[in-house]
Amino acid sequence: METISPTRALKEQQVIARQEPKAAPVKFFVQAGAFGNRDNAAALQNRLLELAGLQVNIQTSDDPMPVHRVQIGPFNDEASALKTTQLLREAAVGSPVIVRR
């Protein structure tokens, strides 16, 4: 037989209640192109806005020679991102690839 004091029971409950933080959900983006020249990235961004009316952003790297990535999204699932990739391929716009973040 084991006796459990109220203090011990409370400590055990606190340990059980403490759980690992949940990881942020994965988001999917369709990268339509990557450019060394920001003007080229902006031109593709404008073309994509006219074509699909989706959220299109330019992500710029912090490198000494920055890369400007034109990305559509975020999408909650890979299937939605894949549909957008197919749309861009059919319209012959950019070089679409799916990116996870």
N, C-alpha and C positions, 0 to 999 in steps of 0.2 A: 504494500500500500504506500502511496506517495501523497504527501500533503502539499497543497499548493497555496501559497500565501497570496493575498490580494495584490501585493506589490509585484510578485513574480508573474501572476496572470496578466497584469496590466502591461508589463514589459513584453511578454510574448505576443500580446495583441498588437502592440506598436510595431514589432518586427514584422508580423504578418501584414499589417496595413501598409508598410513601406514597400513599394514596388519599384521596379526599374522604370525610369522614364521611357515613354514610348518614342520610338524613332519617328522623325517627321516623314509623312507619306511621300513616296517617290512621285515626282511630276515628270511628265514627258513633254518634250519640245521637238519641233521639226526645224532643223537648221537648213535653211535654203541656200546659204552661201557664206563664205568667209573671205574677207578682203583686207588687203593692206591699206587701201585707200578708203577713207570714210565716205567720200562722195559716191563711190560705187556701191557701198553698202546701203546708203540712203536711197539711191536710185532703185535698188532691188526692193527695199522696204516699201517705197511708194507704189511700185508695180504690184506687190503682193497685197497691199491695202486695197487697190482698185480691183484686183482679181477676186479676193475672197472676203474682204471686210473683216478679217480676223485680227486678233491682237498680234502685232508684229513689232518686235523690239530689236535693237542693236546692242549686243553685249561686246564691250571692248575690253581686251586683255590689258594687264598692267605691264606687259613686256616693253623693253626699250623700243622695239619695233612692233607697235600694237597690231593686233588682229581684230577686225570688226566682224563679228558673227551675227548674221541676220537670222533670228529665230522666231517662230510662230508658236504661240502657246501661252500659258501651260495647258496641257491636257491631263485629265485625271487618270486616263488609261491608255495603254499602248494602242488599242484598236482605233481610238479616235485620232491619234497621231498618225497611224498608218493610213487612214482614209485621206488625211490632208496630204501626206506624202504622195499618194496615188494621184490626187487632184493636181498637184504641182507637176508631176511627171507627164500627165496627160496634156497639160497646158504648156509643157516644155519651158518651165520657169525654174531657174536655179538648179542646184544639185542637192535635192532633199535627202537628209538622213535624220533618223530619230536619235535624240539625245535624252538621257535620263539625268535628273538632278534631284 
